[in-house]
Amino acid sequence: MIGDRWGVTDSEVLRSYPCDAFVTAPALQAWRGVEVQASSAVLWPWVCQVRLAPYSYDWIDNFGRRSPQHLVRLTEPRVGEAFTSAGGRKLGRIVSVVPGEHLTGTIMGGFMSYVLAPQAGCTTRLLLKVVAETNRWAAVGLSLGDLVMARRQLLNFKRLAECHEVPPDAGAE
């Protein structure tokens, strides 16, 4: 499908993602990935902040409000909590989480998993898979739209994790 892959290897596409358990016959499957020059411990708090803002193109998906550019003290995400927020409004819900490893949520009928895959040399692959049951033509449109927005989001998480140190008590509340 057009726009179904960006920044991922064949092996990353073939691996299992937690979101796969929630959609048995997906019409949409999209994979995104980026290498982050930071450990998963440094990257994880930034990924968790998707609960506060979309971290994509704020002028589009956050009604012009800037996503936080600093870490906010958050508790670890829990199943059932809101997955994200846009324009100050909570959206979706978290359906699966393993702290430091993956965060999986649902929003607007789709399911998505952010997976942190530690690599050698204190780097981390940040992988995102999106799945949804929808018709074929809607899947093409969603895949292309997600490509633009998810790419920006992952690059923002990369930039923030590579430029900021995690305070020793981040994530504790």
Backbone as numpy.savetxt, mean C-alpha at the origin, in Angstrom:
# Nx Ny Nz CAx CAy CAz Cx Cy Cz
-3.10 -7.78 -19.09 -3.95 -6.59 -19.09 -3.06 -5.35 -19.09
-3.50 -4.32 -19.74 -2.75 -3.06 -19.80 -2.65 -2.47 -18.39
-1.44 -2.10 -18.00 -1.23 -1.44 -16.72 -1.26 -2.34 -15.51
-1.16 -3.66 -15.72 -1.27 -4.54 -14.56 0.03 -4.72 -13.79
1.17 -4.28 -14.35 2.45 -4.45 -13.68 3.28 -3.18 -13.75
3.91 -2.87 -12.64 4.89 -1.78 -12.61 5.90 -2.09 -11.51
7.16 -2.18 -11.88 8.24 -2.31 -10.91 8.36 -3.66 -10.24
7.72 -4.69 -10.78 7.77 -6.01 -10.15 8.43 -7.02 -11.08
9.01 -8.04 -10.48 9.63 -9.12 -11.22 8.60 -10.23 -11.46
8.95 -11.16 -12.33 8.06 -12.30 -12.57 7.83 -13.09 -11.28
8.86 -13.28 -10.48 8.70 -14.04 -9.23 7.81 -13.30 -8.24
7.84 -11.96 -8.24 6.96 -11.20 -7.35 5.51 -11.29 -7.80
5.29 -11.40 -9.09 3.93 -11.58 -9.60 3.40 -12.97 -9.25
4.27 -13.97 -9.28 3.85 -15.35 -9.04 3.64 -15.69 -7.56
4.20 -14.88 -6.67 4.09 -15.20 -5.24 2.66 -15.02 -4.76
2.36 -15.57 -3.63 1.04 -15.43 -3.01 1.00 -14.15 -2.18
-0.12 -13.45 -2.23 -0.34 -12.23 -1.45 -1.56 -12.44 -0.57
-1.59 -11.82 0.60 -2.75 -12.00 1.49 -4.08 -11.61 0.85
-4.11 -10.63 -0.03 -5.37 -10.22 -0.66 -5.97 -11.32 -1.52
-5.15 -12.27 -1.98 -5.64 -13.37 -2.82 -6.70 -14.20 -2.09
-6.63 -14.25 -0.77 -7.58 -15.05 0.00 -8.98 -14.44 0.03
-9.12 -13.19 -0.37 -10.41 -12.50 -0.27 -11.16 -12.41 -1.59
-10.50 -12.70 -2.69 -11.13 -12.64 -4.01 -10.77 -13.91 -4.76
-11.76 -14.77 -4.96 -11.48 -16.08 -5.56 -11.38 -16.03 -7.08
-12.11 -15.12 -7.73 -12.09 -15.04 -9.19 -11.90 -13.58 -9.62
-10.69 -13.05 -9.43 -10.50 -11.63 -9.74 -10.47 -11.34 -11.24
-11.18 -10.31 -11.63 -11.08 -9.80 -13.00 -9.92 -8.82 -13.08
-9.63 -8.20 -11.95 -8.50 -7.26 -11.86 -7.44 -7.85 -10.95
-6.23 -7.92 -11.45 -5.05 -8.24 -10.66 -3.97 -7.27 -11.12
-3.46 -6.49 -10.18 -2.42 -5.51 -10.53 -1.32 -5.59 -9.48
-0.08 -5.56 -9.95 1.09 -5.66 -9.08 1.93 -4.42 -9.24
2.42 -3.89 -8.13 3.29 -2.71 -8.13 4.44 -3.02 -7.17
5.60 -2.43 -7.43 6.72 -2.66 -6.53 7.79 -1.60 -6.67
8.50 -1.39 -5.57 9.60 -0.43 -5.56 10.63 -0.90 -4.54
11.91 -0.65 -4.83 12.96 -0.98 -3.88 13.25 0.24 -3.03
13.24 0.04 -1.72 13.45 1.12 -0.77 14.77 0.90 -0.06
15.61 1.92 -0.05 16.91 1.85 0.61 16.73 2.13 2.11
15.98 1.25 2.74 15.72 1.33 4.18 15.26 -0.05 4.64
15.45 -0.33 5.89 15.01 -1.62 6.44 13.49 -1.65 6.51
12.94 -2.84 6.64 11.49 -2.95 6.78 11.01 -2.29 8.07
11.86 -2.27 9.11 11.49 -1.60 10.37 11.33 -0.10 10.17
12.12 0.48 9.28 12.00 1.92 8.99 10.82 2.17 8.07
10.59 1.30 7.11 9.52 1.48 6.13 8.13 1.22 6.70
8.00 0.23 7.57 6.69 -0.19 8.08 5.85 0.96 8.65
6.37 1.82 9.52 5.53 2.91 10.05 4.98 3.83 8.95
5.74 4.02 7.88 5.24 4.85 6.78 4.09 4.17 6.07
4.21 2.87 5.82 3.10 2.14 5.18 1.86 2.19 6.06
2.04 2.07 7.37 0.90 2.12 8.30 0.18 3.46 8.25
0.88 4.49 7.84 0.25 5.82 7.78 -0.72 5.96 6.61
-0.86 4.92 5.79 -1.91 4.94 4.77 -3.27 5.07 5.47
-3.32 4.74 6.77 -4.56 4.91 7.54 -4.91 6.39 7.70
-3.91 7.28 7.57 -4.15 8.71 7.76 -4.42 9.46 6.46
-3.84 8.97 5.38 -3.94 9.70 4.10 -3.51 8.76 2.97
-3.90 9.09 1.75 -3.58 8.20 0.62 -2.12 8.22 0.16
-1.39 9.29 0.41 0.02 9.39 0.00 0.21 9.26 -1.51
-0.79 9.65 -2.27 -0.65 9.61 -3.73 -0.62 11.04 -4.24
-1.49 11.37 -5.14 -1.61 12.75 -5.60 -2.65 13.42 -4.71
-2.18 14.13 -3.68 -3.08 14.70 -2.67 -4.13 15.62 -3.27
-3.81 16.31 -4.34 -4.78 17.24 -4.93 -5.94 16.49 -5.56
-5.75 15.19 -5.86 -6.83 14.39 -6.43 -7.53 13.58 -5.34
-6.77 12.73 -4.66 -7.42 11.76 -3.77 -7.44 12.15 -2.30
-6.96 13.33 -1.97 -7.04 13.79 -0.58 -7.62 15.20 -0.52
-8.33 15.58 -1.58 -9.02 16.87 -1.66 -8.10 18.04 -1.35
-6.86 17.94 -1.82 -5.90 19.02 -1.64 -5.16 19.03 -0.32
-5.55 18.18 0.61 -4.84 18.11 1.90 -3.56 17.30 1.72
-2.48 17.81 2.24 -1.19 17.13 2.09 -1.11 15.94 3.05
-0.68 14.81 2.54 -0.43 13.64 3.38 0.71 13.98 4.34
0.66 13.50 5.59 1.71 13.83 6.56 3.10 13.48 6.04
4.03 14.40 6.24 5.41 14.22 5.80 6.32 13.88 6.98
5.71 13.58 8.11 6.45 13.14 9.30 5.67 11.97 9.91
6.35 11.17 10.69 5.67 10.05 11.33 4.79 10.54 12.46
3.62 9.97 12.51 2.65 10.25 13.55 2.60 9.02 14.45
2.52 9.24 15.75 2.44 8.10 16.67 1.13 7.36 16.45
1.24 6.17 15.88 0.07 5.33 15.65 0.27 3.99 16.33
-0.82 3.40 16.79 -0.74 2.02 17.26 -0.62 1.12 16.04
-0.22 -0.11 16.25 -0.17 -1.07 15.14 -1.59 -1.21 14.57
-1.69 -1.35 13.27 -3.01 -1.52 12.67 -3.66 -2.83 13.12
-5.00 -2.80 13.20 -5.75 -3.99 13.63 -6.87 -4.27 12.64
-7.18 -5.54 12.47 -8.29 -5.95 11.62 -9.56 -5.25 12.09
-10.32 -4.73 11.14 -11.58 -4.04 11.45 -11.46 -2.53 11.48
-10.25 -2.02 11.66 -10.05 -0.57 11.65 -10.19 -0.02 10.23
-10.38 1.30 10.16 -10.41 1.96 8.85 -9.08 1.73 8.15
-9.15 1.49 6.85 -7.95 1.20 6.07 -7.21 2.47 5.68
-7.94 3.48 5.26 -7.30 4.72 4.83 -8.23 5.89 5.15
-7.79 7.05 4.76 -8.57 8.27 4.96 -8.30 9.19 3.78
-9.33 9.87 3.34 -9.17 10.85 2.27 -10.01 12.07 2.61
-9.39 13.22 2.58 -10.10 14.43 2.93 -10.65 14.42 4.34
-9.98 13.68 5.23 -10.43 13.60 6.62 -11.52 12.56 6.85
-11.94 11.85 5.82 -12.98 10.84 5.94 -12.38 9.44 5.91
-12.74 8.62 6.90 -12.24 7.25 6.96 -12.90 6.41 5.88
-12.07 5.55 5.22 -12.55 4.73 4.12 -12.03 3.30 4.25
-12.82 2.33 3.84 -12.41 0.94 3.80 -12.16 0.37 5.18
-11.60 -0.83 5.17 -11.25 -1.46 6.46 -10.08 -2.40 6.27
-9.35 -2.58 7.34 -8.23 -3.52 7.36 -8.80 -4.92 7.52
-8.36 -5.85 6.68 -8.88 -7.22 6.74 -7.81 -8.23 7.19
-6.55 -7.86 7.12 -5.47 -8.76 7.55 -4.21 -7.93 7.78
-3.48 -8.28 8.80 -2.23 -7.57 9.08 -1.27 -8.47 9.85
-0.02 -8.42 9.47 1.08 -9.01 10.25 2.09 -7.87 10.37
2.19 -7.25 11.57 3.06 -6.09 11.73 4.47 -6.33 11.20
4.92 -5.37 10.42 6.25 -5.43 9.83 6.33 -6.26 8.56
5.26 -6.99 8.23 5.27 -7.86 7.06 4.25 -7.48 5.99
2.99 -7.30 6.39 1.98 -6.93 5.40 0.79 -6.22 6.05
0.16 -5.39 5.24 -1.08 -4.71 5.61 -2.04 -4.91 4.44
-3.20 -5.50 4.72 -4.17 -5.79 3.68 -5.49 -5.14 4.04
-6.06 -4.44 3.07 -7.32 -3.76 3.30 -8.25 -3.88 2.12
-9.47 -3.42 2.34 -10.46 -3.38 1.28 -11.03 -1.97 1.21
-11.27 -1.54 -0.01 -11.86 -0.24 -0.25 -12.52 -0.28 -1.62
-13.71 0.24 -1.70 -14.45 0.34 -2.97 -14.51 -1.00 -3.72
-14.69 -2.10 -3.01 -14.85 -3.40 -3.64 -13.56 -4.12 -4.00
-12.43 -3.45 -3.85 -11.15 -4.08 -4.14 -10.42 -4.43 -2.86
-9.46 -5.32 -2.99 -8.61 -5.71 -1.87 -7.17 -5.46 -2.27
-6.37 -4.98 -1.33 -4.98 -4.69 -1.64 -4.09 -5.07 -0.48
-2.93 -5.62 -0.83 -1.93 -6.00 0.17 -0.64 -5.26 -0.09
-0.15 -4.59 0.94 1.19 -4.01 0.94 2.08 -5.03 1.64
3.08 -5.52 0.94 3.97 -6.55 1.48 5.39 -5.98 1.53
6.03 -6.12 2.68 7.42 -5.70 2.85 8.30 -6.93 2.76
9.19 -6.95 1.79 10.09 -8.08 1.58 11.52 -7.62 1.80
12.09 -7.91 3.00 13.47 -7.50 3.29 14.45 -8.11 2.29
15.45 -7.32 1.92 16.48 -7.74 0.98 17.84 -7.58 1.66
18.86 -8.04 1.00 20.22 -7.87 1.53 20.58 -6.39 1.52
21.49 -6.02 2.39 22.00 -4.66 2.40 21.04 -3.63 2.96
20.18 -4.02 3.86 19.26 -3.09 4.53 18.32 -2.40 3.53
17.90 -3.13 2.51 16.89 -2.61 1.59 15.64 -3.47 1.72
14.54 -2.93 1.25 13.25 -3.62 1.33 12.51 -3.45 0.02
11.93 -4.52 -0.47 11.02 -4.42 -1.60 9.64 -4.14 -1.03
9.04 -3.04 -1.44 7.67 -2.72 -1.06 6.80 -3.13 -2.24
5.98 -4.15 -2.01 5.13 -4.72 -3.05 3.68 -4.43 -2.74
2.91 -4.18 -3.77 1.48 -3.93 -3.63 0.76 -4.77 -4.67
-0.22 -5.52 -4.21 -1.09 -6.23 -5.15 -2.52 -5.78 -4.89
-3.24 -5.52 -5.98 -4.64 -5.12 -5.92 -5.44 -6.15 -6.69
-6.54 -6.63 -6.09 -7.44 -7.57 -6.75 -8.88 -7.11 -6.56
-9.70 -7.41 -7.56 -11.13 -7.07 -7.46 -11.93 -7.93 -8.41
-13.15 -8.21 -8.02 -14.11 -8.85 -8.91 -14.88 -7.73 -9.59
-14.78 -7.66 -10.88 -15.45 -6.62 -11.65 -15.53 -7.11 -13.08
-16.17 -6.34 -13.95 -16.19 -6.79 -15.34 -14.86 -6.45 -16.01
-14.63 -7.07 -17.12 -13.33 -6.96 -17.80 -12.97 -5.54 -18.18
-13.92 -4.78 -18.71 -13.64 -3.41 -19.18 -13.41 -2.46 -18.00
-14.15 -2.66 -16.94 -13.91 -1.85 -15.74 -12.53 -2.18 -15.18
-12.13 -3.44 -15.26 -10.81 -3.85 -14.75 -9.69 -3.13 -15.48
-9.83 -2.96 -16.79 -8.80 -2.24 -17.57 -8.70 -0.80 -17.09
-9.83 -0.13 -16.93 -9.83 1.26 -16.45 -9.27 1.38 -15.05
-9.68 0.47 -14.18 -9.18 0.49 -12.80 -7.68 0.23 -12.76
-7.20 -0.69 -13.58 -5.78 -1.01 -13.61 -4.96 0.20 -14.03
-5.41 0.91 -15.04 -4.67 2.09 -15.51 -4.70 3.21 -14.47
-5.86 3.45 -13.88 -5.96 4.48 -12.84 -5.12 4.13 -11.63
-5.17 2.86 -11.24 -4.37 2.43 -10.09 -2.89 2.54 -10.39
-2.49 2.25 -11.62 -1.07 2.36 -11.99 -0.54 3.75 -11.68
-1.27 4.76 -12.07 -0.84 6.15 -11.85 -0.81 6.47 -10.36
-1.89 6.16 -9.67 -2.01 6.54 -8.26 -1.10 5.69 -7.35
-1.07 4.38 -7.57 -0.24 3.51 -6.72 1.24 3.76 -6.94
1.62 4.03 -8.17 3.02 4.34 -8.44 3.46 5.55 -7.62
2.66 6.61 -7.63 2.98 7.82 -6.86 3.03 7.48 -5.37
2.08 6.69 -4.88 2.03 6.34 -3.47 3.29 5.58 -3.05
3.66 4.56 -3.80 4.85 3.78 -3.44 6.11 4.63 -3.50
6.20 5.49 -4.49 7.38 6.37 -4.58 7.41 7.37 -3.42
6.25 7.81 -2.96 6.21 8.69 -1.78 6.66 7.94 -0.53
6.18 6.71 -0.33 6.63 5.92 0.83 8.14 5.70 0.76
8.65 5.41 -0.42 10.09 5.21 -0.62 10.86 6.47 -0.20
10.45 7.61 -0.73 11.13 8.87 -0.43 11.11 9.16 1.08
9.97 9.00 1.69 9.84 9.31 3.12 10.67 8.36 3.98
10.64 7.07 3.67 11.41 6.11 4.46 12.91 6.31 4.28
13.33 6.68 3.07 14.76 6.86 2.82 15.30 8.16 3.41
14.42 9.12 3.66 14.86 10.44 4.13 14.65 10.68 5.62
13.92 9.81 6.28 13.58 10.05 7.68 13.99 8.89 8.55
14.48 9.21 9.71 14.78 8.19 10.70 13.52 7.90 11.50
13.38 6.67 11.94 12.25 6.29 12.77 12.63 6.52 14.23
11.84 7.34 14.95 12.13 7.49 16.38 12.03 6.14 17.08
12.83 5.92 18.14 12.83 4.62 18.82 11.47 4.19 19.33
10.60 5.15 19.67 9.29 4.79 20.23 8.17 4.91 19.20
8.48 5.02 17.91 7.44 5.11 16.88 6.62 3.84 16.90
5.34 4.01 16.76 4.44 2.87 16.76 3.96 2.50 18.15
4.61 3.00 19.17 4.18 2.71 20.54 3.21 3.78 20.99
2.20 3.38 21.69 1.27 4.36 22.23 0.74 3.90 23.55
